[in-house]
Protein backbone atom coordinates (compact mmCIF):
# COMPACT_ATOMS: atom_id res chain seq x y z
CA UNK A 1 0.00 0.00 0.00
CA UNK A 2 1.61 3.30 -1.01
CA UNK A 3 2.13 5.89 1.67
CA UNK A 4 0.44 9.25 1.53
CA UNK A 5 2.70 12.28 1.22
CA UNK A 6 0.25 14.45 3.16
CA UNK A 7 1.61 15.45 6.55
CA UNK A 8 -0.58 15.29 9.65
CA UNK A 9 -2.49 18.46 10.43
CA UNK A 10 -3.36 20.46 13.54
CA UNK A 11 -5.95 17.93 14.70
CA UNK A 12 -3.26 15.24 14.76
CA UNK A 13 -1.00 17.61 16.73
CA UNK A 14 -3.72 18.19 19.31
CA UNK A 15 -4.51 14.48 19.49
CA UNK A 16 -0.82 13.65 19.99
CA UNK A 17 -0.54 16.17 22.84
CA UNK A 18 -3.78 14.97 24.43
CA UNK A 19 -2.75 11.33 24.12
CA UNK A 20 0.65 12.01 25.61
CA UNK A 21 -0.88 13.94 28.53
CA UNK A 22 -3.34 11.12 29.10
CA UNK A 23 -0.46 8.61 29.12
CA UNK A 24 1.44 10.69 31.69
CA UNK A 25 -1.62 11.01 33.92
CA UNK A 26 -2.43 7.31 33.50
CA UNK A 27 1.13 6.24 34.27
CA UNK A 28 1.33 8.42 37.36
CA UNK A 29 -2.09 7.11 38.44
CA UNK A 30 -0.81 3.54 38.20
CA UNK A 31 2.26 4.41 40.30
CA UNK A 32 0.07 6.12 42.92
CA UNK A 33 -2.42 3.22 42.94
CA UNK A 34 0.37 0.68 43.39
CA UNK A 35 1.79 2.75 46.23
CA UNK A 36 -1.65 3.09 47.85
CA UNK A 37 -2.25 -0.69 47.64
CA UNK A 38 1.14 -1.35 49.20
CA UNK A 39 2.65 -3.10 46.18
CA UNK A 40 5.09 -0.26 45.58
CA UNK A 41 7.03 1.51 48.30
CA UNK A 42 8.39 4.87 47.25
CA UNK A 43 10.65 4.93 50.32
CA UNK A 44 12.92 2.18 49.00
CA UNK A 45 15.78 3.50 46.84
CA UNK A 46 15.64 0.58 44.40
CA UNK A 47 11.97 1.20 43.69
CA UNK A 48 12.51 4.92 43.21
CA UNK A 49 15.36 4.28 40.78
CA UNK A 50 13.32 1.72 38.82
CA UNK A 51 10.33 4.06 38.58
CA UNK A 52 12.60 6.96 37.61
CA UNK A 53 14.24 4.86 34.87
CA UNK A 54 11.20 3.00 33.54
CA UNK A 55 8.67 5.84 33.46
CA UNK A 56 10.57 7.85 30.78
CA UNK A 57 11.01 4.68 28.72
CA UNK A 58 7.26 4.10 28.96
CA UNK A 59 6.67 7.67 27.75
CA UNK A 60 9.02 7.15 24.79
CA UNK A 61 7.10 4.03 23.75
CA UNK A 62 3.80 5.89 24.10
CA UNK A 63 5.07 8.74 21.94
CA UNK A 64 6.32 6.28 19.29
CA UNK A 65 2.97 4.49 19.19
CA UNK A 66 1.08 7.78 18.95
CA UNK A 67 3.39 8.99 16.18
CA UNK A 68 2.88 5.84 14.12
CA UNK A 69 -0.87 5.86 14.71
CA UNK A 70 -1.24 9.52 13.74
CA UNK A 71 1.00 9.32 10.67
CA UNK A 72 4.13 11.05 11.92
CA UNK A 73 6.32 8.05 11.16
CA UNK A 74 8.70 8.36 8.24
CA UNK A 75 10.18 5.74 5.99
CA UNK A 76 13.40 5.72 4.00
CA UNK A 77 11.81 7.48 1.03
CA UNK A 78 11.43 10.66 3.11
CA UNK A 79 15.15 10.88 3.79
CA UNK A 80 17.28 13.24 1.74
CA UNK A 81 20.96 12.90 1.08
CA UNK A 82 23.16 15.39 2.95
CA UNK A 83 26.33 16.61 1.26
CA UNK A 84 28.84 17.55 3.94
CA UNK A 85 30.79 19.88 1.62
CA UNK A 86 27.81 22.18 1.14
CA UNK A 87 27.00 22.41 4.84
CA UNK A 88 28.48 25.27 6.83
CA UNK A 89 31.24 24.15 9.17
CA UNK A 90 30.83 25.85 12.59
CA UNK A 91 34.47 25.10 13.48
CA UNK A 92 35.93 26.66 10.34
CA UNK A 93 36.81 30.04 11.90
CA UNK A 94 38.47 28.79 15.07
CA UNK A 95 42.15 29.71 15.53
CA UNK A 96 43.56 26.22 15.83
OpenMM code with the backbone's topology and positions (N, CA, C; nanometers):
from openmm import Vec3, app, unit

residues = "UNK UNK UNK UNK UNK UNK UNK UNK UNK UNK UNK UNK UNK UNK UNK UNK UNK UNK UNK UNK UNK UNK UNK UNK UNK UNK UNK UNK UNK UNK UNK UNK UNK UNK UNK UNK UNK UNK UNK UNK UNK UNK UNK UNK UNK UNK UNK UNK UNK UNK UNK UNK UNK UNK UNK UNK UNK UNK UNK UNK UNK UNK UNK UNK UNK UNK UNK UNK UNK UNK UNK UNK UNK UNK UNK UNK UNK UNK UNK UNK UNK UNK UNK UNK UNK UNK UNK UNK UNK UNK UNK UNK UNK UNK UNK UNK".split()
positions = [
    Vec3(0.0837, -0.1167, 0.0000),
    Vec3(0.0000, 0.0000, 0.0000),
    Vec3(0.0886, 0.1236, 0.0000),
    Vec3(0.0762, 0.2113, -0.0969),
    Vec3(0.1614, 0.3304, -0.1012),
    Vec3(0.1261, 0.4272, 0.0105),
    Vec3(0.2297, 0.4943, 0.0574),
    Vec3(0.2125, 0.5888, 0.1675),
    Vec3(0.1699, 0.7241, 0.1138),
    Vec3(0.0896, 0.7921, 0.1899),
    Vec3(0.0437, 0.9247, 0.1528),
    Vec3(0.1524, 1.0264, 0.1849),
    Vec3(0.1686, 1.1249, 0.0979),
    Vec3(0.2699, 1.2277, 0.1222),
    Vec3(0.2134, 1.3455, 0.2002),
    Vec3(0.0880, 1.3371, 0.2404),
    Vec3(0.0249, 1.4447, 0.3161),
    Vec3(0.0692, 1.4346, 0.4617),
    Vec3(0.1173, 1.5458, 0.5155),
    Vec3(0.1608, 1.5449, 0.6547),
    Vec3(0.0409, 1.5633, 0.7470),
    Vec3(0.0517, 1.5139, 0.8703),
    Vec3(-0.0583, 1.5293, 0.9653),
    Vec3(-0.0862, 1.6766, 0.9939),
    Vec3(-0.2089, 1.7076, 1.0221),
    Vec3(-0.2489, 1.8460, 1.0431),
    Vec3(-0.2610, 1.8832, 1.1897),
    Vec3(-0.3261, 1.9962, 1.2164),
    Vec3(-0.3364, 2.0458, 1.3537),
    Vec3(-0.4209, 1.9560, 1.4441),
    Vec3(-0.5163, 1.8843, 1.3871),
    Vec3(-0.5954, 1.7931, 1.4704),
    Vec3(-0.5077, 1.6788, 1.5202),
    Vec3(-0.4184, 1.6294, 1.4342),
    Vec3(-0.3259, 1.5245, 1.4757),
    Vec3(-0.2301, 1.5767, 1.5823),
    Vec3(-0.1869, 1.7023, 1.5700),
    Vec3(-0.1004, 1.7610, 1.6726),
    Vec3(-0.1712, 1.7664, 1.8076),
    Vec3(-0.2957, 1.8114, 1.8067),
    Vec3(-0.3723, 1.8189, 1.9313),
    Vec3(-0.3978, 1.6802, 1.9891),
    Vec3(-0.4259, 1.5840, 1.9026),
    Vec3(-0.4505, 1.4482, 1.9492),
    Vec3(-0.3239, 1.3863, 2.0069),
    Vec3(-0.2085, 1.4156, 1.9461),
    Vec3(-0.0824, 1.3653, 1.9993),
    Vec3(-0.0574, 1.4223, 2.1381),
    Vec3(-0.0760, 1.5540, 2.1537),
    Vec3(-0.0540, 1.6168, 2.2843),
    Vec3(-0.1520, 1.5641, 2.3885),
    Vec3(-0.2777, 1.5491, 2.3498),
    Vec3(-0.3782, 1.4971, 2.4435),
    Vec3(-0.3477, 1.3523, 2.4816),
    Vec3(-0.3096, 1.2724, 2.3847),
    Vec3(-0.2752, 1.1333, 2.4123),
    Vec3(-0.1537, 1.1202, 2.5008),
    Vec3(-0.0553, 1.2060, 2.4791),
    Vec3(0.0649, 1.2010, 2.5615),
    Vec3(0.0329, 1.2449, 2.7043),
    Vec3(-0.0477, 1.3502, 2.7178),
    Vec3(-0.0875, 1.3944, 2.8528),
    Vec3(-0.1665, 1.2853, 2.9242),
    Vec3(-0.2557, 1.2201, 2.8521),
    Vec3(-0.3336, 1.1121, 2.9105),
    Vec3(-0.2430, 0.9967, 2.9536),
    Vec3(-0.1398, 0.9675, 2.8757),
    Vec3(-0.0457, 0.8614, 2.9115),
    Vec3(0.0329, 0.8985, 3.0368),
    Vec3(0.0723, 1.0250, 3.0491),
    Vec3(0.1442, 1.0692, 3.1690),
    Vec3(0.0537, 1.0573, 3.2911),
    Vec3(-0.0688, 1.1069, 3.2793),
    Vec3(-0.1623, 1.1008, 3.3922),
    Vec3(-0.1948, 0.9553, 3.4271),
    Vec3(-0.2150, 0.8725, 3.3256),
    Vec3(-0.2430, 0.7314, 3.3500),
    Vec3(-0.1262, 0.6594, 3.4149),
    Vec3(-0.0048, 0.6866, 3.3678),
    Vec3(0.1130, 0.6238, 3.4266),
    Vec3(0.1350, 0.6652, 3.5707),
    Vec3(0.1187, 0.7947, 3.5977),
    Vec3(0.1326, 0.8416, 3.7357),
    Vec3(0.0212, 0.7858, 3.8239),
    Vec3(-0.0978, 0.7698, 3.7679),
    Vec3(-0.2088, 0.7113, 3.8441),
    Vec3(-0.1790, 0.5661, 3.8815),
    Vec3(-0.1172, 0.4929, 3.7905),
    Vec3(-0.0806, 0.3541, 3.8202),
    Vec3(0.0235, 0.3495, 3.9311),
    Vec3(0.1230, 0.4378, 3.9252),
    Vec3(0.2259, 0.4412, 4.0299),
    Vec3(0.1626, 0.4753, 4.1647),
    Vec3(0.0740, 0.5745, 4.1673),
    Vec3(0.0070, 0.6124, 4.2922),
    Vec3(-0.0824, 0.4991, 4.3425),
    Vec3(-0.1551, 0.4328, 4.2529),
    Vec3(-0.2421, 0.3223, 4.2941),
    Vec3(-0.1605, 0.2062, 4.3502),
    Vec3(-0.0482, 0.1743, 4.2870),
    Vec3(0.0371, 0.0675, 4.3389),
    Vec3(0.0950, 0.1045, 4.4749),
    Vec3(0.1286, 0.2303, 4.4927),
    Vec3(0.1789, 0.2753, 4.6226),
    Vec3(0.0683, 0.2691, 4.7279),
    Vec3(-0.0520, 0.3089, 4.6918),
    Vec3(-0.1646, 0.3093, 4.7846),
    Vec3(-0.2024, 0.1670, 4.8267),
    Vec3(-0.1934, 0.0702, 4.7323),
    Vec3(-0.2255, -0.0690, 4.7635),
    Vec3(-0.1131, -0.1385, 4.8394),
    Vec3(0.0027, -0.0763, 4.8465),
    Vec3(0.1135, -0.1351, 4.9197),
    Vec3(0.2046, -0.2210, 4.8350),
    Vec3(0.1804, -0.2292, 4.7063),
    Vec3(0.2646, -0.3102, 4.6183),
    Vec3(0.3920, -0.2371, 4.5783),
    Vec3(0.3947, -0.1074, 4.6000),
    Vec3(0.5088, -0.0261, 4.5584),
    Vec3(0.5415, 0.0707, 4.6713),
    Vec3(0.6619, 0.0611, 4.7235),
    Vec3(0.7034, 0.1513, 4.8305),
    Vec3(0.7975, 0.2555, 4.7726),
    Vec3(0.7560, 0.3799, 4.7797),
    Vec3(0.8392, 0.4872, 4.7254),
    Vec3(0.9463, 0.5322, 4.8235),
    Vec3(0.9597, 0.4620, 4.9357),
    Vec3(1.0650, 0.4930, 5.0321),
    Vec3(1.1897, 0.4081, 5.0095),
    Vec3(1.1774, 0.3030, 4.9299),
    Vec3(1.2924, 0.2180, 4.8998),
    Vec3(1.3684, 0.2756, 4.7811),
    Vec3(1.5000, 0.2887, 4.7935),
    Vec3(1.5784, 0.3495, 4.6843),
    Vec3(1.5724, 0.2710, 4.5533),
    Vec3(1.5676, 0.1396, 4.5616),
    Vec3(1.5639, 0.0582, 4.4397),
    Vec3(1.4349, 0.0847, 4.3625),
    Vec3(1.3252, 0.0939, 4.4332),
    Vec3(1.1967, 0.1198, 4.3687),
    Vec3(1.1941, 0.2577, 4.3052),
    Vec3(1.2476, 0.3553, 4.3752),
    Vec3(1.2507, 0.4918, 4.3212),
    Vec3(1.3354, 0.4967, 4.1950),
    Vec3(1.4493, 0.4288, 4.1957),
    Vec3(1.5362, 0.4277, 4.0777),
    Vec3(1.4667, 0.3566, 3.9618),
    Vec3(1.4015, 0.2437, 3.9892),
    Vec3(1.3317, 0.1722, 3.8823),
    Vec3(1.2185, 0.2551, 3.8232),
    Vec3(1.1410, 0.3210, 3.9085),
    Vec3(1.0329, 0.4058, 3.8577),
    Vec3(1.0910, 0.5227, 3.7787),
    Vec3(1.1989, 0.5820, 3.8297),
    Vec3(1.2603, 0.6963, 3.7607),
    Vec3(1.3211, 0.6555, 3.6269),
    Vec3(1.3656, 0.5313, 3.6134),
    Vec3(1.4235, 0.4858, 3.4869),
    Vec3(1.3182, 0.4320, 3.3903),
    Vec3(1.2177, 0.3636, 3.4419),
    Vec3(1.1199, 0.2995, 3.3541),
    Vec3(1.0096, 0.3931, 3.3075),
    Vec3(0.9753, 0.4939, 3.3859),
    Vec3(0.8674, 0.5843, 3.3457),
    Vec3(0.9024, 0.6625, 3.2187),
    Vec3(1.0240, 0.7184, 3.2051),
    Vec3(1.0573, 0.7848, 3.0775),
    Vec3(1.0596, 0.6891, 2.9587),
    Vec3(1.1015, 0.5656, 2.9809),
    Vec3(1.1012, 0.4676, 2.8720),
    Vec3(0.9577, 0.4380, 2.8290),
    Vec3(0.8685, 0.4273, 2.9261),
    Vec3(0.7258, 0.4101, 2.8964),
    Vec3(0.6744, 0.5273, 2.8133),
    Vec3(0.7132, 0.6490, 2.8485),
    Vec3(0.6672, 0.7667, 2.7745),
    Vec3(0.7231, 0.7697, 2.6322),
    Vec3(0.8451, 0.7226, 2.6139),
    Vec3(0.9024, 0.7153, 2.4786),
    Vec3(0.8229, 0.6165, 2.3930),
    Vec3(0.7895, 0.5004, 2.4495),
    Vec3(0.7102, 0.4033, 2.3745),
    Vec3(0.5715, 0.4576, 2.3417),
    Vec3(0.5115, 0.5288, 2.4356),
    Vec3(0.3801, 0.5885, 2.4097),
    Vec3(0.3897, 0.6900, 2.2967),
    Vec3(0.4934, 0.7732, 2.2997),
    Vec3(0.5073, 0.8738, 2.1935),
    Vec3(0.5337, 0.8078, 2.0582),
    Vec3(0.6090, 0.6981, 2.0560),
    Vec3(0.6318, 0.6281, 1.9293),
    Vec3(0.5024, 0.5676, 1.8756),
    Vec3(0.4236, 0.5068, 1.9630),
    Vec3(0.2966, 0.4491, 1.9188),
    Vec3(0.2006, 0.5569, 1.8696),
    Vec3(0.1935, 0.6687, 1.9398),
    Vec3(0.1077, 0.7781, 1.8948),
    Vec3(0.1548, 0.8336, 1.7604),
    Vec3(0.2858, 0.8454, 1.7434),
    Vec3(0.3395, 0.8988, 1.6185),
    Vec3(0.3067, 0.8075, 1.5008),
    Vec3(0.3198, 0.6778, 1.5199),
    Vec3(0.2877, 0.5841, 1.4122),
    Vec3(0.1383, 0.5859, 1.3837),
    Vec3(0.0576, 0.5880, 1.4878),
    Vec3(-0.0872, 0.5856, 1.4711),
    Vec3(-0.1384, 0.7112, 1.4011),
    Vec3(-0.0774, 0.8262, 1.4307),
    Vec3(-0.1243, 0.9522, 1.3735),
    Vec3(-0.0565, 0.9880, 1.2415),
    Vec3(0.0386, 0.9083, 1.1966),
    Vec3(0.1001, 0.9317, 1.0667),
    Vec3(0.2251, 1.0165, 1.0691),
    Vec3(0.2884, 1.0292, 1.1842),
    Vec3(0.4128, 1.1050, 1.1917),
    Vec3(0.5345, 1.0205, 1.1559),
    Vec3(0.5176, 0.8905, 1.1458),
    Vec3(0.6317, 0.8048, 1.1157),
    Vec3(0.6811, 0.8304, 0.9739),
    Vec3(0.8071, 0.8133, 0.9543),
    Vec3(0.8696, 0.8362, 0.8235),
    Vec3(0.9387, 0.7084, 0.7797),
    Vec3(0.9441, 0.6875, 0.6505),
    Vec3(1.0183, 0.5742, 0.5990),
    Vec3(1.1399, 0.6252, 0.5226),
    Vec3(1.2143, 0.5338, 0.4647),
    Vec3(1.3405, 0.5716, 0.4003),
    Vec3(1.3205, 0.6590, 0.2769),
    Vec3(1.2017, 0.6634, 0.2200),
    Vec3(1.1807, 0.7481, 0.1028),
    Vec3(1.1723, 0.8960, 0.1399),
    Vec3(1.1499, 0.9267, 0.2668),
    Vec3(1.1426, 1.0659, 0.3107),
    Vec3(1.2791, 1.1242, 0.3459),
    Vec3(1.3810, 1.0405, 0.3453),
    Vec3(1.5149, 1.0879, 0.3791),
    Vec3(1.5799, 1.1524, 0.2576),
    Vec3(1.6555, 1.2569, 0.2807),
    Vec3(1.7278, 1.3236, 0.1737),
    Vec3(1.8768, 1.3118, 0.2006),
    Vec3(1.9529, 1.3025, 0.0934),
    Vec3(2.0964, 1.2904, 0.1077),
    Vec3(2.1549, 1.4241, 0.1513),
    Vec3(2.2500, 1.4188, 0.2441),
    Vec3(2.3157, 1.5386, 0.2947),
    Vec3(2.4584, 1.5389, 0.2429),
    Vec3(2.4967, 1.6465, 0.1757),
    Vec3(2.6328, 1.6608, 0.1263),
    Vec3(2.7100, 1.7445, 0.2265),
    Vec3(2.8119, 1.6867, 0.2865),
    Vec3(2.8839, 1.7553, 0.3938),
    Vec3(2.9660, 1.8735, 0.3425),
    Vec3(3.0003, 1.8764, 0.2144),
    Vec3(3.0792, 1.9877, 0.1619),
    Vec3(2.9961, 2.1147, 0.1502),
    Vec3(2.8664, 2.1011, 0.1276),
    Vec3(2.7812, 2.2183, 0.1139),
    Vec3(2.7376, 2.2742, 0.2486),
    Vec3(2.7441, 2.1950, 0.3523),
    Vec3(2.7002, 2.2408, 0.4844),
    Vec3(2.8039, 2.3359, 0.5428),
    Vec3(2.7567, 2.4342, 0.6165),
    Vec3(2.8477, 2.5273, 0.6832),
    Vec3(2.9152, 2.4571, 0.8002),
    Vec3(3.0472, 2.4756, 0.8097),
    Vec3(3.1238, 2.4154, 0.9175),
    Vec3(3.1347, 2.5159, 1.0316),
    Vec3(3.0768, 2.4882, 1.1495),
    Vec3(3.0834, 2.5847, 1.2592),
    Vec3(3.2235, 2.5991, 1.3171),
    Vec3(3.3120, 2.5043, 1.2913),
    Vec3(3.4471, 2.5098, 1.3477),
    Vec3(3.5474, 2.5708, 1.2507),
    Vec3(3.5031, 2.6171, 1.1378),
    Vec3(3.5933, 2.6660, 1.0337),
    Vec3(3.6726, 2.7895, 1.0773),
    Vec3(3.6139, 2.8787, 1.1541),
    Vec3(3.6806, 3.0035, 1.1895),
    Vec3(3.7625, 3.0000, 1.3168),
    Vec3(3.7738, 2.8861, 1.3808),
    Vec3(3.8471, 2.8791, 1.5067),
    Vec3(3.9972, 2.8886, 1.4811),
    Vec3(4.0718, 2.9430, 1.5767),
    Vec3(4.2148, 2.9710, 1.5530),
    Vec3(4.3044, 2.8488, 1.5452),
    Vec3(4.2645, 2.7357, 1.5915),
    Vec3(4.3558, 2.6222, 1.5834),
    Vec3(4.3454, 2.5648, 1.4499),
] * unit.nanometer
topology = app.Topology()
chain = topology.addChain("A")
for resn in residues:
    res = topology.addResidue(resn, chain)
    for name in ("N", "CA", "C"):
        topology.addAtom(name, app.Element.getBySymbol(name[0]), res)
